[in-house]
Amino acid sequence: NHPDEPLLLQEPVIASLAQKYKKSPAQIILRWQTQRGVVTIPKSVTKSRIQENIQVFDFNLEAEEIKTITALNRGWRYIVPMIQVEGKHVPRDAGHPYYPFSDPY
């Protein structure tokens, strides 16, 4: 892990909501994205995790809770595809006209 990497699953706000709704922190984050209309594809290989990921449609976050989670935005991108160029690791998309991608999430 990078020292600046936010640990969303350990955020007190997320933990508090997980306790309130009796869900896991991951389920809270998946529900937040779903309610915002963002398609999410969580990586899961175990049956229990796959089932947990599906169990996000039996509750709704309140509008204020959505805003609170959204306010955690630190502009961190988890997936930055890297390639090797002349022996150096560089962002694959660095030459793209919209890089660095700064669309809000």
N, C-alpha and C positions, 0 to 999 in steps of 0.2 A: 504494500500500500504506500502511496505517496503521502508525505506528511500533511499536505493541504487537502487531501481527499476527504470530503464530508462523509460521515458514517451515518447515513440516513436511518438505518435500522436501529441506531442507538440514540437518535434525537429524542430529547425529553418530550417534545410535543407529540411526536409519533407514538412514543411509548404510552403517553397519557391517553391518546385516542384509542390505542389498541386495548388498553385496560377498560375504557368506557364501553367499547363495542364488543368486548370479549373476542377480539381477533388478534392475529399476529401483526407485528409492525409491517411485514411485507404485504399483508392483505390491506392494511390501511393505505399504503402507497399505491397498490394496484387499484384500489377503489377510487383514490384521488385522481389518478390518471384517467380511469374509465369515466368518471363523472365529468371530466373536462373534455371528453370526446377524443382522447388520445388512445390509439390502438397500442396495446402493449403485448409483447411476446416474451413472457418470462422464461428463463432457462430453468428447466426442471427435468430431472431424470428419474426421480423416485416417485412411486405411486402416491405416497402421502403428500409430497410437495405439489404434485399435479392436482390432486384433489383440493388441497388448500388454496391453490391459485384460482380454482373455479368457484370457491365459496366466497365470492366478493359481491354477489348480486342479492344478498338477503339483508342489506342495510344500506343506508345513504348517509353520507357526511353532510353536515349542515353547511350552508353557504359561508358562514364565518370560519368554519374549520377548513374549508377549501382555501380560503384566503390566507389563513395562518400557515398552512403547509406550503402554499405557493410562495409565501414570503421567505421561506428557507432558501430560496434560489441563491446560489453562490456562483452561477455561471460555469459550473464544473461540467465537463463532458467526460463521460465514462468510457466511451468508445471513440478512440482516435486511431484509426488504422495507420500503422506505420509500415514503411518500406525501407529497403536499403538502397542508397544511392552513393556510389563511390565509397563504400565502406561505412557510411554513416546512416543511422536510423533517422528518417525524416517523416513528417506527416504525409501520408499518401495524397491527401487532397489539398496540399498547400498551394498548388497552382490553380485551384478552382477560383473563379472570380468572386464568389461569396465567402471564401475562407478568410478568417475563421468564422464558422457558422455561429451567428449570434441570435438566431430566432429565439424568442422566449419559449420556455417550456413549463 
